[in-house]
């Protein structure tokens, strides 16, 4: 089963010394979607992942890790 690579997001926030609010603004996602991603819940629109990948300068595939 796949999981989100939340470490990429957490590192981006901490290394950039930005707030969660600022990250959400940069990605143009809601705090609710942000929380779902950090909790590995998949019930949100996929375009949110595209937005996050663009801000992180990563491929969408990099946002996933194999949980096995």
N, C-alpha and C positions, 0 to 999 in steps of 0.2 A: 504494500500500500504506500502511496506517495504522501509526503508531508511537505509543508512549506518550509523553505530554508529561512526561518525567521532570524537566524544569526546575521544574514546579510542586511536585513532591515535594522536590527538593533545596532550593528556596527556602524552603519551609515549615520544613524541618529547620534550615537555617542561620539564618533570621530568628527562629525560635522558640528558637534556641540549645538544641536538644534532640538527643539521641543517636538513632542508628538504632534502637537497642533501645527507647527511649521511643516513637518513632514507631510501631514495630511493635506495641507494647502498646496505644497509643491506637487504632490501627486494628484491633486483634485479628487480626493476620496474622502468619505465621511469617517468620523471616529468609529462609528459602528462597523464599517467594513474593515478598518484597521484592526479592531479588536477581534473580529472573526478570523482574520488572517493569522494573527498571533496565536489564536487558540485552535488553529488548524481546522476551522470549519469552512466548508466549501459552498455555503449557501449565499453567494453574492454573484454579481455580474462579472464575467471574465474580463471585461475591459478594464476593471480595476487592476488586474495583474499586468496588463499592458502598460498602464500608466505608471505603476510602481517600477516595472522593469526599465522604462524610459528614464525615470528620475535616477535610478541606481546605475544607469548605463550598463545594464546587463541584458542578456537574452532571457526570454520568459522561461526557457528550460532551466536556467540557473536558479530560478525561484523554487524549484522542487528538489527534494532529496528522497532517496529510497529509504523507507522506514524499516526495511527488513535487515 
